[in-house]
C-alpha cells in the first residue's frame, strides 16, 4: 500500500563504495545522512530521501567529486 504521509521516504540514496574515497564532502553537506566512521569509511545509517532532507542529499550528490552517490527514486 502506498502511503501519502508527509515525510514518507520516496527514494533512497545509494553509494558506490568502489568509487567513494571517504573524503567526507557529502557529510559536510548532509551530516544527518552521511557519516565517516572511525575507520574512515562512509556510513549511511538511513538512506531514505525524504521531503525534509532531499535538497541536502541532492547537494551531497552534486558535491561528490567521485560521482559515487545517486538517488534512486521509489517506483
Ligand atoms: S563525497 Fe563522494 S567520495 Fe566523498 S565520502 Fe561522500 S560519497 Fe564518498
Boltz pocket constraint, residues with backbone or C-beta under 6 A from the ligand:
constraints:
  - pocket:
      binder: B
      contacts: [[A, 15], [A, 19], [A, 20], [A, 21], [A, 22], [A, 23], [A, 24], [A, 25], [A, 26], [A, 27], [A, 34], [A, 42], [A, 60], [A, 63], [A, 64], [A, 65], [A, 66], [A, 67], [A, 68], [A, 69]]
      max_distance: 6.0
